[in-house]
């Protein structure tokens, strides 16, 4: 869902899409170099406080631009504000997909979101494919033909709207029918396996133990072995009170899932789980992510998310190869690694090594169209740990120091302002009420019966209120409820903050 940022910058989004005028193509790639963008347009935050300041300029979506002092010739930055993309459809969302893709690409280039080297190399390979397909299309079509091709795509998109809507409706009906099967009612989905784990201690050595893990509903139980299941547990944990993160190392064939457990006293405990295959890793990680959001493996999107993660992991695995292994008939495109890798990544490897590793991945995605590569880029970006986090510097009531509030598509978290380490997390399903005290400029929350109040120092309190309301609204329009009309009145009611 797009929104406007009321930044005082003299540069608009159009600067990233070439010169203003009739040649502006929002469905295609920008005609600007990375060096120019990083030096004169984009702000590269150096810490979490600077990341929080990026959210200072959002305008109020419940009021018009003129009501907020925006006049003709003023520059505004059009950005996607809420990272919830379940209804993207390449058939008629050409401009929207490209807008999201471009925003994700530039956010990584300027360091707004972090990622590992392997993750960045995967995204770079997908970007190379997008760029190559755009160059090929531009070369094969003349200027007039290209314009006609764009018009044809738009017309097909309009005509395909009905077909796509019917497809979406059919998908929703299929998911509904699956969820109504008797087996889904009589048998609760669960994961169980013998896994390695360890619980870090301040003075303890890193020593993995074996345990039989059972994930059922929203809880994790660990037993000594399979024969002890449903008897004495080694420990039991409600996953809705956890934060989940992950680490992959294909060179060592190591896949780690980290559960950060917090309680009302804000004491933190960690559980590190090691898996030995991408198959197990994808199933357990997606299940943990759903559980921390208050959703089980019976969710209609579970299998789809697992397959999407496995696809991303298979491509990411290619980036560990130092030398490209050419597939039959593969001709590596010529590209500048500076155009697709963040500066901090380029400091770690030579230009030739970067080209080789990117090409190793690119050889597996050469058959993707522009939209397919962009959609794969979006899916890979969504797997990053900080995906979609909006940061705010806040002070909670009765607390002496400032902290960081992170609002993401599926939860909120209190973070250490210096390290970004989670202190507390809350899912939106646990939020019972939220409001704004306009006299004191405090945001009030009631979560699982606990009352919280906070003051924001880097943005208007209305911005926090709107983020929370919008994500709750979008959560109610989940993918298994496809084909819904957008209820703008209800959206304004949840995000307005003045009723």
Steps between C-alpha positions, in 0.01 A plus 500: 500500500666824390516812710672835485807614685499867576877533495642845433736347244511677166524162325187303412453135410505607138873561539546124534296435188678721250406849389150633551286515190337272247782245516439422867425126530393397847482139388867485400839558658653836594761665282735610776838371617553360848777750567274796415214362709716433807677835479215738423163333558495218752578532869715217633425449872799404713314380811154421632430859605558618143279218374227624735529852359404365157143466632473863610354627174192284446190701426157428648313262269165617638550857372560643155838634388375861499369463856857415600660798333607334173465738207558487126867451406581361847700175488361196681650154515260220406590182687335175597428544870353168609687185398211260444502358146276193502286619208774585246414367155749532210211497252387852581727637776793597274547849645439395860744207480769721350444768766539245780802343330673834454435606859639171631804522275593854605430427868766228489747710302487781757503269804147567621463123550782259572575164341779244480746476210325192357160666518632812327662295223173318433310828475774641275464206260125558477563869436743410219227285342249786521749739341598251228137435405432873486806556277402212275148636468624850429741370235244283324234771496530845353376806687156492336474124527598522867227754567248277322626201700447691827150597392430138403620381843274753670204396286568135571521590866160667486348212306674251726354665808182295482693181425745568782217577739332172409831318549541663842144406592563140391818489708309631801226239448761227468667610822163518675408150386834369624451662839156336530624145448416268792868409542579863572242501778576168663879518467699803606806552276829458681872472435719256688860391459823425685700825487816649644474803729676700765404771747775764528632583845735782598787276608398181324659341194311459175391138525209358300266243648244273339131535570174384347313814392123513458335818368123485541255789484693800638726311739834322485576197718840334524541142627804285569404262217199391297390242759458778758250699289192608701679398817768702675623799299845657521331835443181648356465843339212719382631625164283813495741641760805443279695684235640282220810563287719283283854452371612296200850391405504286188878456511466316833154362414371660818146630539419663834170623642521728802208541740523800731269448796397793719268536798327786681818569697682550169746222573620336180580140426622354174448164335716418197376214278726347236359325193691299242300558179317778320186283497480480880620858540224642278221302670608584856585865433166575331314315777684700768429827318130421478482397866662825618223681309230292669438276196540124462614273217132462408532848349433486126828675422729256683584267212537790257739681736707183545537452125584869453772480767644182349518671161687795651738268689579299187596816314690639798704179519648583161658819635747299710679385187813704448520416130208491265410161365343574165191313401461384143474797264533755780665827399572722799371856452732794547410705806664724757476346851482854643156535339350211696703456821499728803836677560561308825484168308744619235756576770515130587578356156661591171292609204584179312400280794170688525435453126577128519275438799212703358535323164487160672151586626392687188559192284201341678255788448559589134156378393316740730310790349528850646194458722597148607848617603353798684250279683781259597699800624205609716462148643872480578494846660210394723722227649748754640498537881420874504243485220250783517605629844406863566709638786412770752698643793262490798493514877257271679316632801692451828821426308807724531672441167398515138441178310415392149153393391493283186167458323497223241222338293436229762614633840642784709820485702692701757865508401825617648566835334869423443507132404146439375475198732131415572382560858126429465276399212125521447290349221206698363261223604589590861422872455166573666495878465717789384442874504673840507486759778530818293557718808811312614591353156514149647400178324309265729489124445324217677663166423385179669358707786825694546471879459788681331563865418783646294615831358671521161798730439565447128148523350151619576314258730232479229749315278539218753124479545452476124761226457336286769149552366605437141673171576204377703274598208724318250530196726119472488527496118733198498574289192243234587231768482573598140260685272402758761412859429721758668293653781649850507258619768611221735866573419453866596321396818794282609770747403334838563574525871241770564177308546 
